[in-house]
Amino acid sequence: MKKVFVLFVLLTAFIAPMTAQVAESAPIDKARIQIVDYFEDFKVKIVKRGGDYRIRLVNHRPFSRGEWQIVEHFADYKIKFVEHFEDFTVEFIN
C-alpha cells in the first residue's frame, strides 16, 4: 500500500504542475501524522500559497478529506518537513 502512495505522489508531482490547480486532498488523506527527523514516509514542504495540497490540522481523529492529526504514537504515516527536494508541498488552512 505504501508503494501505491509513493507512485501517486510521483505521478502527482509531474501532473499537478501541468494542470496548475490546487488539489483538494493529499495523497495521505484523513491521516494521523507523526513528524520525524529520520525514516520518514514522505518529505513535505510547507508553503503559504500555491501548495500542491490544502491540509487542515485537527485535534480529533480525521474524518474528512484533507485533514491531518499530529500524533506522537500510532501514526498512519511519518513525515519530515524539508525546504528542498520535497515529495509534495502543503498549504495549511483553518
C-alpha positions as CSV (number, residue, x, y, z in Angstrom):
1,M,0.0,0.0,0.0
2,K,2.9,2.3,0.7
3,K,4.1,1.7,-2.8
4,V,0.8,2.9,-4.2
5,F,1.0,6.2,-2.3
6,V,4.6,6.7,-3.4
7,L,3.6,6.1,-7.0
8,F,0.7,8.5,-6.6
9,V,3.0,11.2,-5.2
10,L,5.4,10.8,-8.0
11,L,2.7,10.9,-10.7
12,T,1.1,13.9,-8.9
13,A,4.5,15.7,-8.9
14,F,4.5,15.6,-12.7
15,I,0.8,16.1,-13.4
16,A,0.0,18.8,-10.9
17,P,2.3,21.5,-12.4
18,M,0.8,20.8,-15.8
19,T,-2.8,21.3,-14.6
20,A,-1.9,24.3,-12.4
21,Q,-4.7,23.5,-10.0
22,V,-4.6,23.0,-6.2
23,A,-5.8,19.5,-5.4
24,E,-8.4,19.2,-2.6
25,S,-6.8,16.3,-0.9
26,A,-3.3,15.0,-0.2
27,P,-2.0,11.5,-1.0
28,I,-2.1,10.9,2.7
29,D,-5.7,11.8,3.3
30,K,-7.5,11.6,6.6
31,A,-4.4,10.5,8.3
32,R,-2.7,10.5,11.7
33,I,0.7,12.1,11.1
34,Q,3.9,11.8,13.1
35,I,6.6,14.4,12.4
36,V,10.1,12.8,12.4
37,D,13.7,13.6,11.6
38,Y,14.6,10.3,10.1
39,F,13.0,7.3,8.4
40,E,10.1,9.3,7.1
41,D,7.5,8.1,4.6
42,F,7.2,11.4,2.8
43,K,9.2,14.7,2.7
44,V,6.9,17.7,2.9
45,K,7.5,21.4,2.3
46,I,5.2,23.9,3.9
47,V,4.2,26.9,1.7
48,K,1.9,29.8,2.4
49,R,0.3,29.9,-1.1
50,G,0.1,27.6,-4.1
51,G,0.8,24.3,-2.3
52,D,0.1,21.0,-4.1
53,Y,-2.4,20.2,-1.3
54,R,-4.5,22.1,1.2
55,I,-4.5,20.5,4.7
56,R,-6.5,21.2,7.8
57,L,-4.9,20.2,11.1
58,V,-7.4,18.8,13.6
59,N,-7.2,17.7,17.3
60,H,-9.5,14.7,16.8
61,R,-9.4,11.7,14.6
62,P,-9.5,12.9,11.0
63,F,-12.9,12.2,9.3
64,S,-12.9,14.5,6.2
65,R,-10.7,14.7,3.1
66,G,-7.6,16.9,3.7
67,E,-7.5,16.5,7.5
68,W,-4.4,15.6,9.4
69,Q,-4.0,14.9,13.1
70,I,-0.5,15.3,14.5
71,V,0.3,12.4,16.9
72,E,3.3,11.1,18.8
73,H,2.5,7.4,18.6
74,F,0.5,5.0,16.4
75,A,0.7,7.2,13.3
76,D,-0.5,6.2,9.9
77,Y,2.4,8.0,8.2
78,K,5.6,9.7,9.2
79,I,6.6,12.9,7.5
80,K,9.7,15.1,7.6
81,F,9.4,18.8,6.9
82,V,12.1,20.0,4.4
83,E,13.0,23.1,2.5
84,H,14.3,21.3,-0.6
85,F,13.8,18.0,-2.5
86,E,10.2,17.5,-1.2
87,D,7.8,14.8,-2.3
88,F,5.0,17.4,-2.3
89,T,4.1,20.8,-0.8
90,V,1.2,21.5,1.6
91,E,-0.7,24.7,2.4
92,F,-2.3,24.6,5.9
93,I,-5.7,26.1,6.1
94,N,-8.1,26.9,9.1
